[in-house]
Amino acid sequence: MSDGFLPRWSLKTEGLVMPDERLPTGQMVVVGLQHVVAMFGATVLAPILMGFDPNVSILFSGIATLIFFFVVGGRVPSYLGSSFAFIGPVLVATGASVGSPNPNIPLALGGIIAAGALYFLIGLVVQLAGHRWIERLMPPVVTGAIVAAIGLVLAPIAINSASGITPDNQNGSDFARWIALATVVAVGLMAVYAPGIWRRLPVLIGGVLGYLIYFICANLLGLGQAIDFSKIGAAAWFGLPSFQSPVFDMRAMSLIAPVAVILVAENLGHIKAIGAMTGRNLDPYLGRAFMGDGVATMLSGAAGGTGMTTYAENMGVMAVTRIYSTLVFLIAAAFALLLGLSPKFGAFIGTIPGPVLGGLSIVVFGLIAATAGRIWVENRVDFSNPRNLITVAVALVLGAGNFKLNVAGFTLDGIGTATFGAIILYHLLNMASGTADRTETVH
């Protein structure tokens, strides 16, 4: 990479595309759109579950991605979207029900800003004091366990969507499941057998094929609930979403602010995973990555959006396409801004059937969990060591089972318990040796 503020992206037409490389413009635009598709389901679902306006969150996911891009100097490929880590604390702090309108959103926004501020301060300490202490606190065996747990925590969301499970239909439908599986197969076939550029777009093309299959089966053959296009015609082309202002309440802030620790673990896992995929050491950018994410979260919370985090969904897309160009995320951010400011475009994306999103989520969330394996292999984690084995085993089950724990009025969900559980258990079992190695060498 160049020594300037931003890299000088060199043109690459095939093979692995590194962060300081780029594809031809047309291909870059399409790949950027694929990242929008990858982030859309989760970025929309999180605010819906908390009772927020999804369009605000989409808009600020684009703004957050731009902030992150410039704070890290265009060196770390990442998309920022709505964090699921906030869902539990926000619902507790506001007393809202899952998926229902939230009358106390301003209280949640104050807590989200507090979490962003704490996150920024942690990043500032890392930037000034170095990143070694974070690595000692969370070595590869721990970060891998956390990344795997994140993928497993998201798994039920993907399965529920793929199964067509809704509040009115707890059993789902076989039709939805077959559509989801068809989408999964379409993504896999595109990733392995598609010619040329199409092989780089498995999530996007697989999603389009899944959408077409659903349309034919539901709208034309009447085998399922038809896609309703009426909202597209009724929506305006451009318009601002519903912004809100924060209220700073100490109770809500104390409940939500500790989420910053989970965001640190998510971001650390993201940096480590991308470093493993690209073969580059991105550790020097950890502090700046934390600060960028913290600023983005504060700004989002100040206007009515959710807390932001580096998106593992898009990390999964990078793993499939092997395209890590940071310029792709400028394009994705621009698409997100258009989406957030266009009710009509949002209405169109909103017509994507749940089973199709579920099928895409099965692939992408699975790739998140599978990335943990690469972290462990690249860092030669020794699983014959009981300390490593037990740490990972416990974290995986806590995440997969979404184990919840109330601590001093603060509710940790599966991501939180897996994160803190892995960190605490690793160091508890490491007390005898008195060290927390950054890498675990196979003996």
Beta strands, then each sheet from edge to edge (+ up, - down):
strand 1: 10-11
strand 2: 21-22
strand 3: 80-82
strand 4: 308-310
strand 5: 405-407
strand 6: 410-412
sheet 1: 1+ 2+
sheet 2: 3+ 4-
sheet 3: 5+ 6-
end
